[in-house]
């Protein structure tokens, strides 16, 4: 066929050339034309569109899988099973009637769904202190999701947290429907004030046992107990032989207490130094009417602090950071090495339990239940480190003390340079690694706030916390030269310089110049580090033994110095 006369001379030439070639060659010429370019462009666009769709599907599946993993971790960590796993008490007739009535009720479900959504948002809002840290990001993503699967997951979390916030034992019968999160519980706490009337008529408690847990602000509470007992001339169950701890990490034995075997002290009022709990032995030392309490901290923040403070332990020493330990070092974790107990479920270990248990261990649920049940049985109050001021108000009520009795400055705290911000992925790994502690923390975080609701009320708690903070601010202006904590290199008084350990930089305080009399005494006790205060109380209770220890320490130092001098400079340096 001849070329069209309407075509341009170039196109006529291409057509004539293509017509004279074999069929395959004609297609090659055609692909080189403008039409070929257009076809190639369309093919590229189709490939890009297909690739984009594939990547989108892969990315969504990856997100769904990650959210499923996170949700399963949270669900495993909850101290009670989700409500939807409880055996149903419905009869077949009731179930059929309920299902048959769904179609007619769908149009009326909008308002109930709004109520459920309101409950979800209230439960997971930042103003709800019962929400454990680590759920925020997951719940936010679920709330934004429009899939039914995610809504089912959120509903399960809501029901699980409703159950977790109940007061009963984790072994309470599954068939009984507990009250909702917002209902008033009639349950009581044995040995704990039940209402304000009891608090107003009670007498200050003087027989107190405090289990000092690690990296939970427990040194600050120790200072509170030291100051109260010191001012009231109470007797402390102090470590034998002028030690600072009751031979931790050994399980506590009564003969670890100075004066217990010799009966030089027939009655002890307060025990609060570090020990690994052994309740039968503790009760040999403490009076029957003693008030038992302790403090917990979110295992995520606690693990970050433990890693910095005990960096030299065998478990951590080869790991450059927590991610490195959780990813590599934990696979070679050896619980039998000294000091490695700090690296896993340290809270449970301090309470006297085995802490080397994995998140996928089939015995985890039972063990967590045993730990929770034992703590509930032995302790009248468990405080929460993240809500320290609220904890002090609750402690004030429980012990029938005054506001000045529980006011404090933070002791044994790190500076900002030795703190590390953790990613959400690292936090999830820590919850899995410390699965036992995570379950215990969730349970007592919930019961803490139920105690606040029963005894104080949120409104009154807010008012009293403000009073406590104002009193602390007044004491800061009165007592502290720099208006707060300073690095240890800036502490002027060597007697007030805190002990340094690990990679953490522990801060101290300087007193305002010109303080004298009762003000100076009170302020100095507020900032006295743990080791110095323990030594002072030991000297007060056992002056003769303290003098012997000091004399023995001086003689040992003198002999050591003499050996160093005799060995010469080179050998001394080598030694």
C-alpha positions as CSV (number, residue, x, y, z in Angstrom):
1,X,0.0,0.0,0.0
2,X,1.5,3.4,-0.9
3,X,2.1,5.9,1.8
4,X,-0.6,8.5,2.5
5,X,0.0,11.8,0.8
6,X,-1.0,13.5,4.2
7,X,2.1,12.1,6.0
8,X,5.2,14.2,6.3
9,X,8.2,13.4,4.1
10,X,10.0,11.8,7.1
11,X,7.0,9.5,8.0
12,X,6.6,8.6,4.3
13,X,10.3,7.6,4.2
14,X,9.9,5.5,7.4
15,X,6.8,3.9,6.0
16,X,8.5,3.1,2.7
17,X,11.5,1.7,4.5
18,X,9.4,-0.4,6.8
19,X,7.2,-1.7,3.9
20,X,10.3,-3.0,2.0
21,X,11.6,-4.9,5.1
22,X,10.7,-8.4,6.4
23,X,8.0,-8.5,9.1
24,X,10.3,-8.6,12.1
25,X,12.4,-5.7,10.8
26,X,9.2,-3.7,10.3
27,X,8.5,-4.0,14.0
28,X,12.0,-2.9,14.9
29,X,11.5,0.3,12.8
30,X,8.1,0.8,14.4
31,X,9.6,0.6,17.9
32,X,12.0,3.3,17.0
33,X,9.2,5.6,15.9
34,X,7.2,7.9,18.3
35,X,4.6,5.2,18.6
36,X,7.2,2.9,20.0
37,X,8.3,5.4,22.5
38,X,4.7,5.8,23.7
39,X,4.4,2.0,24.1
40,X,7.6,1.8,26.1
41,X,6.4,4.6,28.4
42,X,3.2,2.8,29.0
43,X,5.0,-0.5,29.8
44,X,7.3,1.3,32.3
45,X,4.3,2.9,34.0
46,X,2.5,-0.4,34.3
47,X,5.6,-2.0,35.8
48,X,6.0,0.9,38.4
49,X,2.3,0.7,39.3
50,X,2.5,-3.1,39.8
51,X,5.6,-2.7,41.9
52,X,4.0,0.0,44.0
53,X,1.0,-2.2,44.7
54,X,3.2,-5.1,45.7
55,X,5.4,-3.0,48.0
56,X,2.2,-1.5,49.6
57,X,0.8,-5.0,50.3
58,X,4.2,-6.2,51.8
59,X,4.5,-3.0,54.0
60,X,0.9,-3.5,55.3
61,X,1.5,-7.1,56.0
62,X,4.7,-6.2,57.8
63,X,2.9,-3.6,59.9
64,X,0.1,-6.0,60.7
65,X,2.6,-8.7,61.7
66,X,4.5,-6.2,64.0
67,X,1.2,-5.1,65.6
68,X,0.2,-8.7,66.1
69,X,3.5,-9.4,67.8
70,X,3.2,-6.3,70.0
71,X,-0.4,-7.1,70.9
72,X,0.5,-10.7,71.7
73,X,3.3,-9.5,74.0
74,X,1.0,-7.1,75.8
75,X,-1.7,-9.8,76.1
76,X,0.8,-12.3,77.5
77,X,2.1,-9.7,79.9
78,X,-1.3,-9.0,81.4
79,X,-1.7,-10.6,84.9
80,X,-5.2,-11.9,84.0
81,X,-6.6,-13.5,80.9
82,X,-8.6,-11.5,78.5
83,X,-12.3,-11.3,79.1
84,X,-13.1,-12.9,75.8
85,X,-11.2,-16.1,76.8
86,X,-13.4,-16.7,79.8
87,X,-15.9,-19.6,79.6
88,X,-19.3,-18.4,78.6
89,X,-22.2,-18.9,81.0
90,X,-24.9,-18.5,78.3
91,X,-27.3,-21.3,77.6
92,X,-27.7,-22.4,74.0
93,X,-31.2,-20.8,74.0
94,X,-29.9,-17.5,75.3
95,X,-27.1,-17.5,72.7
96,X,-29.6,-18.2,69.9
97,X,-31.9,-15.5,71.0
98,X,-29.0,-13.0,71.2
99,X,-27.8,-13.9,67.7
100,X,-31.3,-13.7,66.3
101,X,-31.8,-10.2,67.7
102,X,-28.7,-8.7,66.2
103,X,-30.1,-7.8,62.8
104,X,-32.9,-5.8,64.4
105,X,-30.6,-4.0,66.7
106,X,-27.9,-3.0,64.3
107,X,-29.6,0.3,63.6
108,X,-29.7,1.1,67.3
109,X,-26.0,0.2,67.9
110,X,-24.6,3.6,67.1
111,X,-25.0,5.1,70.6
112,X,-23.6,2.0,72.4
113,X,-20.6,2.0,70.0
114,X,-20.0,5.6,70.9
115,X,-20.0,4.8,74.6
116,X,-17.5,1.9,74.0
117,X,-15.3,4.3,72.0
118,X,-15.6,6.9,74.8
119,X,-14.6,4.2,77.3
120,X,-11.6,3.2,75.1
121,X,-10.4,6.7,74.7
122,X,-10.7,7.4,78.4
123,X,-9.0,4.2,79.3
124,X,-6.1,4.9,77.0
125,X,-5.8,8.6,77.5
126,X,-2.6,10.1,78.9
127,X,-4.6,11.3,81.9
128,X,-5.3,7.8,83.0
129,X,-2.4,6.7,85.3
130,X,-3.6,3.1,85.4
131,X,-2.4,2.7,81.8
132,X,1.0,1.0,81.8
133,X,3.7,2.6,79.7
134,X,4.4,0.9,76.4
135,X,0.7,0.5,75.2
136,X,0.4,4.1,74.0
137,X,1.8,3.7,70.5
138,X,0.1,0.4,69.9
139,X,-3.3,1.6,71.0
140,X,-3.0,4.8,69.0
141,X,-2.3,2.8,65.8
142,X,-5.2,0.5,66.5
143,X,-7.6,3.4,67.1
144,X,-6.6,4.9,63.7
145,X,-7.1,1.5,62.0
146,X,-10.3,0.9,60.2
147,X,-10.1,-2.9,60.0
148,X,-12.4,-5.1,62.2
149,X,-9.3,-7.2,63.3
150,X,-7.7,-4.2,64.9
151,X,-11.0,-3.2,66.6
152,X,-11.3,-6.7,68.0
153,X,-7.7,-6.4,69.3
154,X,-8.5,-3.1,71.0
155,X,-11.6,-4.6,72.6
156,X,-9.5,-7.4,74.0
157,X,-7.0,-5.0,75.4
158,X,-9.8,-2.9,77.0
159,X,-11.3,-6.0,78.6
160,X,-7.9,-7.3,79.7
161,X,-7.0,-4.0,81.4
162,X,-10.5,-3.9,83.0
163,X,-9.6,-7.3,84.6
164,X,-6.1,-6.3,85.4
165,X,-7.4,-3.4,87.4
166,X,-9.5,-5.5,89.7
167,X,-8.5,-6.1,93.3
168,X,-9.0,-9.8,93.6
169,X,-6.3,-12.5,93.4
170,X,-5.1,-13.4,89.9
171,X,-6.5,-16.8,90.6
172,X,-10.1,-15.6,91.3
173,X,-12.7,-17.7,89.5
174,X,-13.1,-16.9,85.8
175,X,-16.8,-17.5,85.9
176,X,-17.5,-14.5,88.2
177,X,-17.8,-11.2,86.3
178,X,-15.7,-8.6,88.1
179,X,-16.9,-5.0,88.2
180,X,-15.8,-2.6,85.4
181,X,-12.8,-0.3,85.6
182,X,-14.9,2.6,86.8
183,X,-17.0,0.8,89.3
184,X,-16.5,1.1,93.1
185,X,-14.9,-1.9,94.7
186,X,-16.0,-3.0,98.2
187,X,-12.9,-5.1,98.7
188,X,-10.5,-4.1,101.5
189,X,-6.8,-4.2,102.0
190,X,-5.8,-6.1,105.2
191,X,-3.6,-4.1,107.5
192,X,-4.2,-0.9,105.5
193,X,-6.5,2.1,106.4
194,X,-9.9,1.7,104.7
195,X,-11.1,5.3,104.9
196,X,-10.2,8.8,106.1
197,X,-11.9,8.2,109.4
198,X,-9.5,5.4,110.3
199,X,-6.5,7.6,109.3
200,X,-7.7,10.5,111.6
201,X,-7.9,8.2,114.6
202,X,-4.8,6.0,114.0
203,X,-1.4,6.3,115.7
204,X,1.9,6.7,113.8
205,X,3.3,3.3,113.0
206,X,6.8,2.6,114.3
207,X,7.3,-1.1,113.4
208,X,8.1,-1.0,109.7
209,X,9.7,-3.3,107.2
210,X,10.6,-1.9,103.8
211,X,11.9,-4.2,101.1
212,X,14.5,-1.9,99.4
213,X,14.4,-2.9,95.7
214,X,17.0,-1.9,93.2
215,X,16.9,1.3,91.0
216,X,13.3,2.2,92.1
217,X,13.9,5.4,94.1
218,X,14.3,3.2,97.2
219,X,17.3,5.1,98.4
220,X,15.1,8.2,98.8
221,X,12.6,6.1,100.8
222,X,15.4,4.8,102.9
223,X,16.4,8.3,103.8
224,X,12.8,9.0,104.8
225,X,12.7,6.0,107.1
226,X,16.2,6.8,108.5
227,X,15.1,10.4,109.3
228,X,11.9,9.4,111.0
229,X,13.5,6.6,113.1
230,X,16.5,8.8,114.0
231,X,14.2,11.6,115.2
232,X,12.1,9.2,117.2
233,X,15.1,7.3,118.7
234,X,13.9,4.1,117.1
235,X,16.1,1.0,116.7
236,X,17.1,-0.1,113.2
237,X,17.8,-3.7,112.2
238,X,21.2,-2.8,110.6
239,X,23.6,-5.1,108.8
240,X,26.0,-7.1,110.8
241,X,29.6,-6.0,111.1
242,X,28.9,-2.5,109.8
243,X,28.0,-3.6,106.3
244,X,25.7,-1.4,104.1
245,X,23.5,-4.3,103.0
246,X,22.1,-7.4,104.7
247,X,24.4,-9.7,102.8
248,X,22.6,-9.3,99.5
249,X,22.2,-11.3,97.2
250,X,22.0,-14.1,99.7
251,X,18.5,-15.0,100.9
252,X,18.1,-13.1,104.1
253,X,18.8,-14.8,107.4
254,X,18.1,-13.3,110.9
255,X,21.7,-13.5,112.0
256,X,22.6,-11.0,109.3
257,X,21.3,-8.3,111.7
258,X,23.7,-6.8,114.1
259,X,22.6,-7.6,117.7
260,X,20.2,-10.4,116.8
261,X,22.4,-13.3,117.9
262,X,23.9,-11.6,120.9
263,X,20.5,-10.2,121.9
264,X,22.1,-6.9,122.6
265,X,19.1,-5.4,121.0
266,X,15.9,-7.1,122.1
267,X,13.6,-5.0,119.9
268,X,13.9,-3.6,116.4
269,X,11.5,-1.0,115.0
270,X,12.6,-0.6,111.4
271,X,14.3,-2.8,108.8
272,X,15.0,-1.1,105.4
273,X,18.5,-2.0,104.1
274,X,19.0,-4.1,100.9
275,X,18.2,-7.8,101.3
276,X,16.8,-10.6,99.3
277,X,13.4,-11.4,100.8
278,X,13.0,-14.4,103.1
279,X,9.8,-13.8,105.0
280,X,10.1,-16.4,107.7
281,X,13.6,-15.1,108.7
282,X,12.4,-11.4,108.5
283,X,9.6,-12.3,110.9
284,X,12.1,-13.6,113.4
285,X,13.5,-10.1,113.6
286,X,10.5,-7.8,113.2
287,X,7.5,-7.5,115.6
288,X,4.2,-9.1,114.7
289,X,2.4,-5.8,114.1
290,X,5.0,-4.5,111.6
291,X,3.8,-2.7,108.5
292,X,5.3,-4.3,105.3
293,X,5.7,-2.2,102.2
294,X,7.9,-2.0,99.1
295,X,8.2,-0.2,95.7
296,X,8.1,-1.3,92.1
297,X,9.2,0.5,88.9
298,X,8.4,0.0,85.2
299,X,10.8,-2.8,84.1
300,X,11.6,-0.8,81.0
301,X,13.0,2.2,82.7
302,X,14.4,0.1,85.5
303,X,16.4,-2.0,83.0
304,X,17.9,1.1,81.5
305,X,19.1,2.2,84.9
306,X,20.3,-1.2,85.9
307,X,22.4,-1.5,82.7
308,X,24.2,1.8,83.4
309,X,24.7,1.1,87.1
310,X,25.8,-2.5,86.8
311,X,27.6,-2.3,83.5
312,X,30.6,-4.2,85.0
313,X,28.5,-7.3,85.7
314,X,29.4,-10.3,83.4
315,X,26.0,-10.1,81.7
316,X,26.6,-6.5,80.5
317,X,30.3,-5.9,80.4
318,X,30.7,-7.0,76.7
319,X,27.6,-5.2,75.4
320,X,28.0,-1.7,74.1
321,X,24.4,-0.8,74.9
322,X,21.0,-2.4,75.8
323,X,20.1,-3.2,72.2
324,X,23.4,-5.1,71.9
325,X,22.7,-7.1,75.0
326,X,19.1,-7.9,74.2
327,X,20.1,-8.9,70.6
328,X,23.3,-10.8,71.3
329,X,24.4,-10.9,74.9
330,X,21.2,-12.3,76.2
331,X,21.7,-15.4,74.0
332,X,24.8,-16.2,76.1
333,X,23.3,-15.2,79.4
334,X,24.6,-17.3,82.3
335,X,22.6,-16.9,85.5
336,X,25.2,-18.8,87.5
337,X,27.8,-16.1,87.2
338,X,28.1,-13.6,90.2
339,X,26.2,-10.4,89.6
340,X,24.2,-11.6,86.6
341,X,21.0,-11.7,88.7
342,X,20.8,-7.9,88.1
343,X,20.2,-8.5,84.4
344,X,16.8,-10.3,84.4
345,X,13.5,-9.9,86.4
346,X,15.4,-8.1,89.2
347,X,12.2,-7.1,91.0
348,X,11.1,-10.8,91.4
349,X,14.6,-11.7,92.5
350,X,14.6,-9.1,95.2
351,X,11.3,-10.5,96.4
352,X,13.0,-13.9,96.8
353,X,11.8,-15.7,93.6
354,X,13.7,-17.4,90.8
355,X,14.1,-14.8,88.1
356,X,15.5,-16.8,85.2
357,X,12.4,-17.5,83.2
358,X,11.6,-16.7,79.6
359,X,8.5,-15.1,78.1
360,X,7.7,-18.3,76.2
361,X,8.1,-20.6,79.2
362,X,4.9,-22.5,79.8
363,X,5.3,-22.0,83.6
364,X,5.4,-18.2,83.3
365,X,1.7,-17.6,84.0
366,X,1.7,-19.8,87.1
367,X,4.9,-18.3,88.4
368,X,3.7,-14.7,87.9
369,X,0.5,-15.7,89.8
370,X,2.6,-17.1,92.6
371,X,4.7,-14.0,92.9
372,X,1.7,-11.7,92.9
373,X,-0.2,-13.8,95.5
374,X,2.8,-14.0,97.8
375,X,3.4,-10.2,97.6
376,X,-0.3,-9.5,98.3
377,X,-0.2,-11.8,101.3
378,X,3.0,-10.4,102.9
379,X,2.8,-6.7,102.1
380,X,0.2,-4.2,103.0
381,X,1.3,-1.6,100.5
382,X,3.2,-1.6,97.2
383,X,4.3,1.8,95.9
384,X,5.0,2.8,92.2
385,X,8.2,4.7,91.4
386,X,6.7,6.5,88.4
387,X,4.2,8.1,90.7
388,X,6.5,8.9,93.6
389,X,4.7,11.9,95.0
390,X,1.4,10.0,95.0
391,X,3.2,7.1,96.6
392,X,4.4,9.3,99.4
393,X,0.9,10.6,100.1
394,X,-0.4,7.1,100.2
395,X,2.5,6.1,102.6
396,X,1.7,9.1,104.8
397,X,-1.8,7.8,105.2
398,X,-0.8,4.2,105.7
399,X,1.8,5.1,108.4
400,X,-0.3,8.0,110.0
401,X,2.7,10.3,109.5
402,X,2.9,14.0,108.7
403,X,3.8,15.7,105.5
404,X,7.3,16.6,106.7
405,X,7.9,13.0,107.6
406,X,7.6,12.0,103.9
407,X,9.1,15.0,102.2
408,X,12.4,14.3,100.5
409,X,15.1,15.2,97.9
410,X,16.0,12.6,95.3
411,X,19.0,10.6,96.4
412,X,21.2,8.2,94.4
413,X,19.9,9.7,91.2
414,X,21.9,10.0,87.9
415,X,22.6,13.1,85.9
416,X,21.1,13.5,82.4
417,X,24.4,12.6,80.7
418,X,24.2,9.0,82.0
419,X,20.6,8.5,81.0
420,X,19.7,6.9,77.6
421,X,16.4,7.3,75.7
422,X,15.1,3.9,74.5
423,X,13.2,3.2,71.3
424,X,9.8,1.5,71.3
425,X,11.4,-1.6,69.8
426,X,13.9,-1.8,72.6
427,X,11.2,-1.3,75.2
428,X,9.3,-4.2,73.7
429,X,12.4,-6.4,73.9
430,X,12.8,-5.4,77.6
431,X,9.2,-6.3,78.4
432,X,9.8,-9.7,76.8
433,X,13.1,-10.3,78.5
434,X,11.6,-9.3,81.9
435,X,8.2,-10.9,81.3
436,X,7.8,-11.9,84.9
437,X,8.5,-8.5,86.3
438,X,6.3,-6.9,83.6
439,X,3.3,-9.0,84.8
440,X,3.9,-8.2,88.4
441,X,4.3,-4.5,87.7
442,X,1.0,-4.4,85.7
443,X,-0.9,-5.9,88.5
444,X,0.4,-3.7,91.3
445,X,0.3,-0.5,89.1
446,X,-3.5,-1.1,88.9
447,X,-4.1,-2.0,92.6
448,X,-2.1,1.1,93.6
449,X,-4.6,3.4,91.9
450,X,-7.5,1.5,93.3
451,X,-6.1,2.1,96.8
452,X,-5.9,5.8,95.9
453,X,-9.5,5.8,94.9
454,X,-10.7,4.1,98.0
455,X,-8.6,5.8,100.6
456,X,-7.9,9.3,99.2
457,X,-9.7,10.0,96.0
458,X,-8.1,11.5,92.8
459,X,-9.2,15.1,93.7
460,X,-7.8,15.0,97.2
461,X,-4.7,13.2,96.0
462,X,-4.0,16.0,93.5
463,X,-4.4,18.6,96.2
464,X,-2.1,16.8,98.7
465,X,0.6,16.2,96.0
466,X,0.6,19.9,95.3
467,X,1.2,20.5,99.0
468,X,4.0,18.0,99.1
469,X,5.7,19.6,96.0
470,X,5.3,23.1,97.5
471,X,6.9,21.9,100.8
472,X,9.8,20.4,98.8
473,X,10.2,23.7,96.9
474,X,10.4,25.6,100.2
475,X,13.1,23.2,101.5
476,X,15.0,23.5,98.3
477,X,15.2,27.3,98.7
478,X,16.1,26.9,102.4
479,X,18.6,24.0,102.2
480,X,20.3,23.9,98.8
481,X,23.0,26.2,97.5
482,X,22.5,25.6,93.8
483,X,18.8,25.0,94.1
484,X,19.1,21.4,93.1
485,X,21.4,18.4,92.6
486,X,24.9,18.8,91.2
487,X,27.5,16.4,89.8
488,X,29.7,14.7,92.4
489,X,32.8,16.7,91.3
490,X,30.9,19.9,92.5
491,X,30.0,18.5,96.0
492,X,32.1,20.5,98.5
493,X,31.6,18.4,101.6
494,X,33.3,15.1,101.2
495,X,31.1,13.6,103.9
496,X,28.1,14.3,101.6
497,X,29.6,13.1,98.3
498,X,27.6,10.1,97.0
499,X,29.2,6.7,96.2
500,X,29.9,6.3,92.5
501,X,29.4,2.9,90.8
502,X,29.3,1.6,87.2
503,X,28.8,4.0,84.3
504,X,26.2,6.1,86.1
505,X,27.1,9.6,87.5
506,X,25.4,9.9,90.9
507,X,24.5,13.4,91.9
508,X,24.8,15.1,95.3
509,X,23.9,18.3,97.0
510,X,25.5,21.4,98.7
511,X,24.0,23.0,101.7
512,X,23.3,26.7,101.8
513,X,25.9,28.6,103.8
514,X,24.8,30.2,107.0
515,X,22.4,27.4,108.0
516,X,22.6,26.6,111.7
517,X,20.6,25.0,114.5
518,X,17.6,22.8,113.7
519,X,17.4,24.0,110.1
520,X,21.0,22.8,109.3
521,X,20.4,19.5,111.1
522,X,17.2,18.8,109.2
523,X,18.6,19.9,105.8
524,X,21.8,17.9,106.3
525,X,19.8,14.7,107.0
526,X,17.7,15.3,103.9
527,X,20.8,15.1,101.6
528,X,23.0,12.6,103.5
529,X,23.8,9.7,101.2
530,X,22.8,6.2,102.1
531,X,26.2,4.8,103.1
532,X,27.1,7.7,105.3
533,X,23.7,7.7,107.1
534,X,23.9,3.9,107.6
535,X,27.3,4.3,109.2
536,X,26.0,7.1,111.5
537,X,23.1,5.1,112.7
538,X,25.3,2.1,113.3
539,X,27.6,4.3,115.4
540,X,24.6,5.6,117.3
541,X,23.2,2.2,118.1
542,X,26.5,0.3,118.6
543,X,29.1,2.8,119.7
544,X,31.5,0.3,121.1
545,X,31.3,-2.0,118.1
546,X,31.6,1.0,115.7
547,X,34.8,2.2,117.5
548,X,36.3,-1.3,117.2
549,X,35.5,-1.4,113.4
550,X,37.0,2.1,112.9
551,X,40.2,1.1,114.9
552,X,40.5,-2.2,112.9
553,X,40.1,-0.3,109.6
554,X,42.8,2.2,110.6
555,X,45.2,-0.6,111.5
556,X,44.6,-2.4,108.2
557,X,45.1,0.8,106.3
558,X,48.4,1.5,108.2
559,X,49.7,-2.0,107.5
560,X,48.8,-1.7,103.8
561,X,50.6,1.6,103.6
562,X,53.7,0.2,105.3
563,X,53.8,-2.7,102.8
564,X,53.5,-0.3,100.0
565,X,56.4,1.8,101.3
566,X,58.7,-1.2,101.8
567,X,58.0,-2.5,98.3
568,X,59.4,0.6,96.7
569,X,57.9,2.9,94.0
570,X,58.0,0.5,91.2
571,X,56.5,-2.4,93.0
572,X,54.0,-0.1,94.7
573,X,52.8,1.0,91.3
574,X,52.7,-2.6,90.1
575,X,50.7,-3.6,93.2
